[in-house]
Amino acid sequence: MSKLYGLTPAELRVLAAVSEFGGVSAVSDVVVFRKPPSRRIFSACLRKTNTNRQTELVKLVAAHAGPLRRQ
């Protein structure tokens, strides 16, 4: 997904955490980011993947689950 959507390592960590643990608040606890940076990174993930909501993003991650786990 990194190459396909141009995601940074931080964006990949947030993306993986959102799909596994839930919303941005949960991501902040798991990935050790404060909430404002996590929200910015999450927003960048939405923009880069051309999705509008967390559920769309999680579905996209699920569709690419194999490639995401290999990185």
PyMOL Python script that loads the backbone (N, CA, C, O; Angstrom):
from pymol import cmd

cmd.read_pdbstr("""\
ATOM      1  N   MET A   1       0.821  -1.185   0.000  1.00  0.00           N
ATOM      2  CA  MET A   1       0.000   0.000   0.000  1.00  0.00           C
ATOM      3  C   MET A   1       0.866   1.252   0.000  1.00  0.00           C
ATOM      4  O   MET A   1       0.459   2.307  -0.485  1.00  0.00           O
ATOM      5  N   SER A   2       2.052   1.117   0.545  1.00  0.00           N
ATOM      6  CA  SER A   2       2.961   2.258   0.586  1.00  0.00           C
ATOM      7  C   SER A   2       3.242   2.784  -0.811  1.00  0.00           C
ATOM      8  O   SER A   2       3.124   3.982  -1.068  1.00  0.00           O
ATOM      9  N   LYS A   3       3.613   1.889  -1.705  1.00  0.00           N
ATOM     10  CA  LYS A   3       3.928   2.296  -3.076  1.00  0.00           C
ATOM     11  C   LYS A   3       2.678   2.674  -3.855  1.00  0.00           C
ATOM     12  O   LYS A   3       2.685   3.638  -4.621  1.00  0.00           O
ATOM     13  N   LEU A   4       1.615   1.922  -3.662  1.00  0.00           N
ATOM     14  CA  LEU A   4       0.381   2.150  -4.405  1.00  0.00           C
ATOM     15  C   LEU A   4      -0.240   3.517  -4.096  1.00  0.00           C
ATOM     16  O   LEU A   4      -0.747   4.190  -4.993  1.00  0.00           O
ATOM     17  N   TYR A   5      -0.197   3.921  -2.825  1.00  0.00           N
ATOM     18  CA  TYR A   5      -0.836   5.171  -2.418  1.00  0.00           C
ATOM     19  C   TYR A   5       0.144   6.250  -1.975  1.00  0.00           C
ATOM     20  O   TYR A   5      -0.273   7.351  -1.617  1.00  0.00           O
ATOM     21  N   GLY A   6       1.427   5.952  -1.993  1.00  0.00           N
ATOM     22  CA  GLY A   6       2.425   6.939  -1.593  1.00  0.00           C
ATOM     23  C   GLY A   6       2.394   7.252  -0.109  1.00  0.00           C
ATOM     24  O   GLY A   6       2.595   8.397   0.294  1.00  0.00           O
ATOM     25  N   LEU A   7       2.141   6.231   0.709  1.00  0.00           N
ATOM     26  CA  LEU A   7       2.043   6.430   2.149  1.00  0.00           C
ATOM     27  C   LEU A   7       3.419   6.399   2.809  1.00  0.00           C
ATOM     28  O   LEU A   7       4.284   5.608   2.432  1.00  0.00           O
ATOM     29  N   THR A   8       3.604   7.256   3.781  1.00  0.00           N
ATOM     30  CA  THR A   8       4.849   7.298   4.540  1.00  0.00           C
ATOM     31  C   THR A   8       4.827   6.184   5.594  1.00  0.00           C
ATOM     32  O   THR A   8       3.770   5.607   5.850  1.00  0.00           O
ATOM     33  N   PRO A   9       5.971   5.872   6.206  1.00  0.00           N
ATOM     34  CA  PRO A   9       5.972   4.867   7.283  1.00  0.00           C
ATOM     35  C   PRO A   9       5.029   5.236   8.434  1.00  0.00           C
ATOM     36  O   PRO A   9       4.360   4.361   8.983  1.00  0.00           O
ATOM     37  N   ALA A  10       4.971   6.509   8.800  1.00  0.00           N
ATOM     38  CA  ALA A  10       4.058   6.937   9.875  1.00  0.00           C
ATOM     39  C   ALA A  10       2.608   6.722   9.457  1.00  0.00           C
ATOM     40  O   ALA A  10       1.791   6.283  10.266  1.00  0.00           O
ATOM     41  N   GLU A  11       2.284   7.024   8.213  1.00  0.00           N
ATOM     42  CA  GLU A  11       0.925   6.822   7.715  1.00  0.00           C
ATOM     43  C   GLU A  11       0.567   5.342   7.696  1.00  0.00           C
ATOM     44  O   GLU A  11      -0.568   4.976   8.003  1.00  0.00           O
ATOM     45  N   LEU A  12       1.518   4.490   7.340  1.00  0.00           N
ATOM     46  CA  LEU A  12       1.267   3.052   7.356  1.00  0.00           C
ATOM     47  C   LEU A  12       1.008   2.553   8.765  1.00  0.00           C
ATOM     48  O   LEU A  12       0.134   1.712   8.974  1.00  0.00           O
ATOM     49  N   ARG A  13       1.765   3.067   9.744  1.00  0.00           N
ATOM     50  CA  ARG A  13       1.549   2.664  11.135  1.00  0.00           C
ATOM     51  C   ARG A  13       0.151   3.084  11.596  1.00  0.00           C
ATOM     52  O   ARG A  13      -0.556   2.299  12.228  1.00  0.00           O
ATOM     53  N   VAL A  14      -0.242   4.302  11.287  1.00  0.00           N
ATOM     54  CA  VAL A  14      -1.572   4.777  11.667  1.00  0.00           C
ATOM     55  C   VAL A  14      -2.641   3.970  10.946  1.00  0.00           C
ATOM     56  O   VAL A  14      -3.640   3.587  11.555  1.00  0.00           O
ATOM     57  N   LEU A  15      -2.452   3.710   9.688  1.00  0.00           N
ATOM     58  CA  LEU A  15      -3.410   2.933   8.902  1.00  0.00           C
ATOM     59  C   LEU A  15      -3.584   1.532   9.478  1.00  0.00           C
ATOM     60  O   LEU A  15      -4.709   1.052   9.615  1.00  0.00           O
ATOM     61  N   ALA A  16      -2.484   0.878   9.814  1.00  0.00           N
ATOM     62  CA  ALA A  16      -2.549  -0.460  10.403  1.00  0.00           C
ATOM     63  C   ALA A  16      -3.248  -0.418  11.760  1.00  0.00           C
ATOM     64  O   ALA A  16      -4.057  -1.293  12.067  1.00  0.00           O
ATOM     65  N   ALA A  17      -2.943   0.582  12.562  1.00  0.00           N
ATOM     66  CA  ALA A  17      -3.558   0.697  13.891  1.00  0.00           C
ATOM     67  C   ALA A  17      -5.052   1.001  13.792  1.00  0.00           C
ATOM     68  O   ALA A  17      -5.845   0.453  14.558  1.00  0.00           O
ATOM     69  N   VAL A  18      -5.443   1.866  12.857  1.00  0.00           N
ATOM     70  CA  VAL A  18      -6.871   2.171  12.681  1.00  0.00           C
ATOM     71  C   VAL A  18      -7.626   0.912  12.292  1.00  0.00           C
ATOM     72  O   VAL A  18      -8.711   0.654  12.813  1.00  0.00           O
ATOM     73  N   SER A  19      -7.070   0.133  11.391  1.00  0.00           N
ATOM     74  CA  SER A  19      -7.777  -1.061  10.942  1.00  0.00           C
ATOM     75  C   SER A  19      -7.822  -2.128  12.024  1.00  0.00           C
ATOM     76  O   SER A  19      -8.737  -2.952  12.037  1.00  0.00           O
ATOM     77  N   GLU A  20      -6.854  -2.128  12.929  1.00  0.00           N
ATOM     78  CA  GLU A  20      -6.814  -3.158  13.962  1.00  0.00           C
ATOM     79  C   GLU A  20      -7.482  -2.728  15.265  1.00  0.00           C
ATOM     80  O   GLU A  20      -8.153  -3.536  15.907  1.00  0.00           O
ATOM     81  N   PHE A  21      -7.308  -1.467  15.663  1.00  0.00           N
ATOM     82  CA  PHE A  21      -7.738  -1.047  16.993  1.00  0.00           C
ATOM     83  C   PHE A  21      -8.909  -0.083  17.014  1.00  0.00           C
ATOM     84  O   PHE A  21      -9.555   0.049  18.054  1.00  0.00           O
ATOM     85  N   GLY A  22      -9.212   0.589  15.932  1.00  0.00           N
ATOM     86  CA  GLY A  22     -10.344   1.510  15.941  1.00  0.00           C
ATOM     87  C   GLY A  22      -9.946   2.904  15.522  1.00  0.00           C
ATOM     88  O   GLY A  22      -9.061   3.080  14.685  1.00  0.00           O
ATOM     89  N   GLY A  23     -10.596   3.896  16.102  1.00  0.00           N
ATOM     90  CA  GLY A  23     -10.433   5.279  15.689  1.00  0.00           C
ATOM     91  C   GLY A  23      -9.127   5.931  16.081  1.00  0.00           C
ATOM     92  O   GLY A  23      -8.216   5.283  16.595  1.00  0.00           O
ATOM     93  N   VAL A  24      -9.055   7.208  15.831  1.00  0.00           N
ATOM     94  CA  VAL A  24      -7.834   7.982  16.040  1.00  0.00           C
ATOM     95  C   VAL A  24      -7.416   7.990  17.507  1.00  0.00           C
ATOM     96  O   VAL A  24      -6.219   7.981  17.793  1.00  0.00           O
ATOM     97  N   SER A  25      -8.354   8.008  18.436  1.00  0.00           N
ATOM     98  CA  SER A  25      -8.003   7.983  19.862  1.00  0.00           C
ATOM     99  C   SER A  25      -7.261   6.705  20.209  1.00  0.00           C
ATOM    100  O   SER A  25      -6.259   6.739  20.924  1.00  0.00           O
ATOM    101  N   ALA A  26      -7.746   5.582  19.708  1.00  0.00           N
ATOM    102  CA  ALA A  26      -7.072   4.307  19.950  1.00  0.00           C
ATOM    103  C   ALA A  26      -5.709   4.285  19.289  1.00  0.00           C
ATOM    104  O   ALA A  26      -4.754   3.736  19.840  1.00  0.00           O
ATOM    105  N   VAL A  27      -5.616   4.876  18.117  1.00  0.00           N
ATOM    106  CA  VAL A  27      -4.340   4.935  17.398  1.00  0.00           C
ATOM    107  C   VAL A  27      -3.323   5.730  18.195  1.00  0.00           C
ATOM    108  O   VAL A  27      -2.157   5.344  18.278  1.00  0.00           O
ATOM    109  N   SER A  28      -3.753   6.831  18.778  1.00  0.00           N
ATOM    110  CA  SER A  28      -2.851   7.670  19.567  1.00  0.00           C
ATOM    111  C   SER A  28      -2.239   6.874  20.711  1.00  0.00           C
ATOM    112  O   SER A  28      -1.068   7.058  21.043  1.00  0.00           O
ATOM    113  N   ASP A  29      -3.030   5.990  21.315  1.00  0.00           N
ATOM    114  CA  ASP A  29      -2.528   5.173  22.415  1.00  0.00           C
ATOM    115  C   ASP A  29      -1.574   4.092  21.932  1.00  0.00           C
ATOM    116  O   ASP A  29      -0.578   3.801  22.594  1.00  0.00           O
ATOM    117  N   VAL A  30      -1.865   3.504  20.800  1.00  0.00           N
ATOM    118  CA  VAL A  30      -1.084   2.376  20.293  1.00  0.00           C
ATOM    119  C   VAL A  30       0.197   2.825  19.595  1.00  0.00           C
ATOM    120  O   VAL A  30       1.258   2.239  19.810  1.00  0.00           O
ATOM    121  N   VAL A  31       0.105   3.851  18.770  1.00  0.00           N
ATOM    122  CA  VAL A  31       1.237   4.267  17.939  1.00  0.00           C
ATOM    123  C   VAL A  31       2.119   5.301  18.647  1.00  0.00           C
ATOM    124  O   VAL A  31       3.182   5.655  18.136  1.00  0.00           O
ATOM    125  N   VAL A  32       1.700   5.776  19.789  1.00  0.00           N
ATOM    126  CA  VAL A  32       2.437   6.740  20.593  1.00  0.00           C
ATOM    127  C   VAL A  32       2.592   8.077  19.864  1.00  0.00           C
ATOM    128  O   VAL A  32       3.681   8.650  19.819  1.00  0.00           O
ATOM    129  N   PHE A  33       1.509   8.554  19.308  1.00  0.00           N
ATOM    130  CA  PHE A  33       1.425   9.902  18.764  1.00  0.00           C
ATOM    131  C   PHE A  33       0.440  10.662  19.636  1.00  0.00           C
ATOM    132  O   PHE A  33      -0.477  10.064  20.200  1.00  0.00           O
ATOM    133  N   ARG A  34       0.612  11.936  19.750  1.00  0.00           N
ATOM    134  CA  ARG A  34      -0.434  12.747  20.359  1.00  0.00           C
ATOM    135  C   ARG A  34      -1.604  12.786  19.384  1.00  0.00           C
ATOM    136  O   ARG A  34      -1.435  12.513  18.196  1.00  0.00           O
ATOM    137  N   LYS A  35      -2.782  13.124  19.881  1.00  0.00           N
ATOM    138  CA  LYS A  35      -3.969  13.097  19.020  1.00  0.00           C
ATOM    139  C   LYS A  35      -3.887  14.046  17.823  1.00  0.00           C
ATOM    140  O   LYS A  35      -4.223  13.631  16.714  1.00  0.00           O
ATOM    141  N   PRO A  36      -3.454  15.305  17.993  1.00  0.00           N
ATOM    142  CA  PRO A  36      -3.411  16.163  16.784  1.00  0.00           C
ATOM    143  C   PRO A  36      -2.547  15.602  15.660  1.00  0.00           C
ATOM    144  O   PRO A  36      -2.996  15.594  14.513  1.00  0.00           O
ATOM    145  N   PRO A  37      -1.307  15.125  15.936  1.00  0.00           N
ATOM    146  CA  PRO A  37      -0.548  14.537  14.820  1.00  0.00           C
ATOM    147  C   PRO A  37      -1.226  13.290  14.245  1.00  0.00           C
ATOM    148  O   PRO A  37      -1.201  13.074  13.033  1.00  0.00           O
ATOM    149  N   SER A  38      -1.828  12.473  15.107  1.00  0.00           N
ATOM    150  CA  SER A  38      -2.516  11.280  14.613  1.00  0.00           C
ATOM    151  C   SER A  38      -3.661  11.665  13.687  1.00  0.00           C
ATOM    152  O   SER A  38      -3.875  11.027  12.656  1.00  0.00           O
ATOM    153  N   ARG A  39      -4.390  12.698  14.053  1.00  0.00           N
ATOM    154  CA  ARG A  39      -5.495  13.152  13.204  1.00  0.00           C
ATOM    155  C   ARG A  39      -4.973  13.668  11.866  1.00  0.00           C
ATOM    156  O   ARG A  39      -5.574  13.408  10.824  1.00  0.00           O
ATOM    157  N   ARG A  40      -3.863  14.395  11.889  1.00  0.00           N
ATOM    158  CA  ARG A  40      -3.281  14.891  10.624  1.00  0.00           C
ATOM    159  C   ARG A  40      -2.823  13.729   9.755  1.00  0.00           C
ATOM    160  O   ARG A  40      -3.060  13.714   8.547  1.00  0.00           O
ATOM    161  N   ILE A  41      -2.173  12.764  10.372  1.00  0.00           N
ATOM    162  CA  ILE A  41      -1.697  11.600   9.624  1.00  0.00           C
ATOM    163  C   ILE A  41      -2.887  10.806   9.084  1.00  0.00           C
ATOM    164  O   ILE A  41      -2.868  10.350   7.941  1.00  0.00           O
ATOM    165  N   PHE A  42      -3.917  10.645   9.908  1.00  0.00           N
ATOM    166  CA  PHE A  42      -5.116   9.937   9.465  1.00  0.00           C
ATOM    167  C   PHE A  42      -5.770  10.671   8.296  1.00  0.00           C
ATOM    168  O   PHE A  42      -6.196  10.044   7.327  1.00  0.00           O
ATOM    169  N   SER A  43      -5.848  11.979   8.387  1.00  0.00           N
ATOM    170  CA  SER A  43      -6.412  12.783   7.291  1.00  0.00           C
ATOM    171  C   SER A  43      -5.599  12.620   6.019  1.00  0.00           C
ATOM    172  O   SER A  43      -6.160  12.552   4.925  1.00  0.00           O
ATOM    173  N   ALA A  44      -4.283  12.556   6.153  1.00  0.00           N
ATOM    174  CA  ALA A  44      -3.421  12.344   4.988  1.00  0.00           C
ATOM    175  C   ALA A  44      -3.691  10.971   4.374  1.00  0.00           C
ATOM    176  O   ALA A  44      -3.692  10.826   3.152  1.00  0.00           O
ATOM    177  N   CYS A  45      -3.920   9.963   5.218  1.00  0.00           N
ATOM    178  CA  CYS A  45      -4.250   8.620   4.720  1.00  0.00           C
ATOM    179  C   CYS A  45      -5.550   8.646   3.934  1.00  0.00           C
ATOM    180  O   CYS A  45      -5.646   8.042   2.866  1.00  0.00           O
ATOM    181  N   LEU A  46      -6.552   9.344   4.459  1.00  0.00           N
ATOM    182  CA  LEU A  46      -7.828   9.452   3.746  1.00  0.00           C
ATOM    183  C   LEU A  46      -7.628  10.120   2.393  1.00  0.00           C
ATOM    184  O   LEU A  46      -8.130   9.650   1.372  1.00  0.00           O
ATOM    185  N   ARG A  47      -6.892  11.216   2.403  1.00  0.00           N
ATOM    186  CA  ARG A  47      -6.681  11.977   1.164  1.00  0.00           C
ATOM    187  C   ARG A  47      -5.922  11.147   0.139  1.00  0.00           C
ATOM    188  O   ARG A  47      -6.317  11.086  -1.025  1.00  0.00           O
ATOM    189  N   LYS A  48      -4.836  10.509   0.561  1.00  0.00           N
ATOM    190  CA  LYS A  48      -3.997   9.754  -0.374  1.00  0.00           C
ATOM    191  C   LYS A  48      -4.691   8.518  -0.927  1.00  0.00           C
ATOM    192  O   LYS A  48      -4.413   8.102  -2.051  1.00  0.00           O
ATOM    193  N   THR A  49      -5.593   7.928  -0.146  1.00  0.00           N
ATOM    194  CA  THR A  49      -6.289   6.726  -0.602  1.00  0.00           C
ATOM    195  C   THR A  49      -7.629   7.044  -1.252  1.00  0.00           C
ATOM    196  O   THR A  49      -8.360   6.146  -1.670  1.00  0.00           O
ATOM    197  N   ASN A  50      -7.942   8.342  -1.333  1.00  0.00           N
ATOM    198  CA  ASN A  50      -9.184   8.797  -1.947  1.00  0.00           C
ATOM    199  C   ASN A  50     -10.416   8.198  -1.260  1.00  0.00           C
ATOM    200  O   ASN A  50     -11.384   7.809  -1.914  1.00  0.00           O
ATOM    201  N   THR A  51     -10.354   8.136   0.070  1.00  0.00           N
ATOM    202  CA  THR A  51     -11.490   7.696   0.865  1.00  0.00           C
ATOM    203  C   THR A  51     -11.971   8.880   1.703  1.00  0.00           C
ATOM    204  O   THR A  51     -11.239   9.849   1.906  1.00  0.00           O
ATOM    205  N   ASN A  52     -13.211   8.789   2.185  1.00  0.00           N
ATOM    206  CA  ASN A  52     -13.795   9.895   2.940  1.00  0.00           C
ATOM    207  C   ASN A  52     -14.075   9.574   4.397  1.00  0.00           C
ATOM    208  O   ASN A  52     -14.216  10.479   5.220  1.00  0.00           O
ATOM    209  N   ARG A  53     -14.156   8.294   4.717  1.00  0.00           N
ATOM    210  CA  ARG A  53     -14.514   7.900   6.078  1.00  0.00           C
ATOM    211  C   ARG A  53     -13.635   6.753   6.530  1.00  0.00           C
ATOM    212  O   ARG A  53     -13.030   6.046   5.724  1.00  0.00           O
ATOM    213  N   GLN A  54     -13.582   6.586   7.845  1.00  0.00           N
ATOM    214  CA  GLN A  54     -12.775   5.519   8.422  1.00  0.00           C
ATOM    215  C   GLN A  54     -13.222   4.156   7.921  1.00  0.00           C
ATOM    216  O   GLN A  54     -12.383   3.299   7.643  1.00  0.00           O
ATOM    217  N   THR A  55     -14.527   3.938   7.800  1.00  0.00           N
ATOM    218  CA  THR A  55     -15.006   2.630   7.343  1.00  0.00           C
ATOM    219  C   THR A  55     -14.532   2.321   5.929  1.00  0.00           C
ATOM    220  O   THR A  55     -14.184   1.180   5.627  1.00  0.00           O
ATOM    221  N   GLU A  56     -14.517   3.325   5.063  1.00  0.00           N
ATOM    222  CA  GLU A  56     -14.008   3.124   3.703  1.00  0.00           C
ATOM    223  C   GLU A  56     -12.528   2.761   3.734  1.00  0.00           C
ATOM    224  O   GLU A  56     -12.068   1.891   2.994  1.00  0.00           O
ATOM    225  N   LEU A  57     -11.801   3.442   4.599  1.00  0.00           N
ATOM    226  CA  LEU A  57     -10.365   3.194   4.710  1.00  0.00           C
ATOM    227  C   LEU A  57     -10.085   1.787   5.234  1.00  0.00           C
ATOM    228  O   LEU A  57      -9.188   1.104   4.740  1.00  0.00           O
ATOM    229  N   VAL A  58     -10.846   1.358   6.225  1.00  0.00           N
ATOM    230  CA  VAL A  58     -10.671   0.013   6.775  1.00  0.00           C
ATOM    231  C   VAL A  58     -11.002  -1.050   5.725  1.00  0.00           C
ATOM    232  O   VAL A  58     -10.315  -2.068   5.638  1.00  0.00           O
ATOM    233  N   LYS A  59     -12.044  -0.821   4.935  1.00  0.00           N
ATOM    234  CA  LYS A  59     -12.372  -1.753   3.848  1.00  0.00           C
ATOM    235  C   LYS A  59     -11.239  -1.825   2.830  1.00  0.00           C
ATOM    236  O   LYS A  59     -10.913  -2.901   2.328  1.00  0.00           O
ATOM    237  N   LEU A  60     -10.648  -0.683   2.532  1.00  0.00           N
ATOM    238  CA  LEU A  60      -9.528  -0.650   1.594  1.00  0.00           C
ATOM    239  C   LEU A  60      -8.343  -1.426   2.148  1.00  0.00           C
ATOM    240  O   LEU A  60      -7.697  -2.185   1.425  1.00  0.00           O
ATOM    241  N   VAL A  61      -8.060  -1.236   3.426  1.00  0.00           N
ATOM    242  CA  VAL A  61      -6.963  -1.969   4.076  1.00  0.00           C
ATOM    243  C   VAL A  61      -7.243  -3.466   4.026  1.00  0.00           C
ATOM    244  O   VAL A  61      -6.343  -4.256   3.741  1.00  0.00           O
ATOM    245  N   ALA A  62      -8.470  -3.856   4.299  1.00  0.00           N
ATOM    246  CA  ALA A  62      -8.830  -5.275   4.270  1.00  0.00           C
ATOM    247  C   ALA A  62      -8.620  -5.868   2.880  1.00  0.00           C
ATOM    248  O   ALA A  62      -8.207  -7.020   2.745  1.00  0.00           O
ATOM    249  N   ALA A  63      -8.906  -5.080   1.856  1.00  0.00           N
ATOM    250  CA  ALA A  63      -8.718  -5.557   0.486  1.00  0.00           C
ATOM    251  C   ALA A  63      -7.241  -5.753   0.151  1.00  0.00           C
ATOM    252  O   ALA A  63      -6.893  -6.539  -0.730  1.00  0.00           O
ATOM    253  N   HIS A  64      -6.378  -5.030   0.864  1.00  0.00           N
ATOM    254  CA  HIS A  64      -4.931  -5.124   0.638  1.00  0.00           C
ATOM    255  C   HIS A  64      -4.216  -5.725   1.833  1.00  0.00           C
ATOM    256  O   HIS A  64      -3.042  -5.431   2.057  1.00  0.00           O
ATOM    257  N   ALA A  65      -4.895  -6.556   2.602  1.00  0.00           N
ATOM    258  CA  ALA A  65      -4.341  -7.057   3.859  1.00  0.00           C
ATOM    259  C   ALA A  65      -3.011  -7.766   3.664  1.00  0.00           C
ATOM    260  O   ALA A  65      -2.101  -7.583   4.473  1.00  0.00           O
ATOM    261  N   GLY A  66      -2.870  -8.567   2.621  1.00  0.00           N
ATOM    262  CA  GLY A  66      -1.599  -9.264   2.390  1.00  0.00           C
ATOM    263  C   GLY A  66      -0.442  -8.320   2.197  1.00  0.00           C
ATOM    264  O   GLY A  66       0.563  -8.439   2.897  1.00  0.00           O
ATOM    265  N   PRO A  67      -0.547  -7.359   1.248  1.00  0.00           N
ATOM    266  CA  PRO A  67       0.555  -6.419   1.032  1.00  0.00           C
ATOM    267  C   PRO A  67       0.870  -5.562   2.250  1.00  0.00           C
ATOM    268  O   PRO A  67       2.031  -5.215   2.467  1.00  0.00           O
ATOM    269  N   LEU A  68      -0.133  -5.212   3.050  1.00  0.00           N
ATOM    270  CA  LEU A  68       0.107  -4.377   4.221  1.00  0.00           C
ATOM    271  C   LEU A  68       0.913  -5.140   5.260  1.00  0.00           C
ATOM    272  O   LEU A  68       1.806  -4.577   5.893  1.00  0.00           O
ATOM    273  N   ARG A  69       0.603  -6.406   5.436  1.00  0.00           N
ATOM    274  CA  ARG A  69       1.318  -7.197   6.442  1.00  0.00           C
ATOM    275  C   ARG A  69       2.768  -7.454   6.066  1.00  0.00           C
ATOM    276  O   ARG A  69       3.610  -7.606   6.951  1.00  0.00           O
ATOM    277  N   ARG A  70       3.076  -7.507   4.794  1.00  0.00           N
ATOM    278  CA  ARG A  70       4.449  -7.785   4.355  1.00  0.00           C
ATOM    279  C   ARG A  70       5.382  -6.615   4.550  1.00  0.00           C
ATOM    280  O   ARG A  70       6.599  -6.803   4.519  1.00  0.00           O
ATOM    281  N   GLN A  71       4.873  -5.422   4.750  1.00  0.00           N
ATOM    282  CA  GLN A  71       5.733  -4.247   4.818  1.00  0.00           C
ATOM    283  C   GLN A  71       6.183  -3.959   6.207  1.00  0.00           C
ATOM    284  O   GLN A  71       6.917  -2.997   6.432  1.00  0.00           O
TER     285      GLN A  71
END
""", "prot")
cmd.dss("prot")
cmd.show_as("cartoon", "prot")
cmd.util.cbc("prot")
cmd.orient("prot")
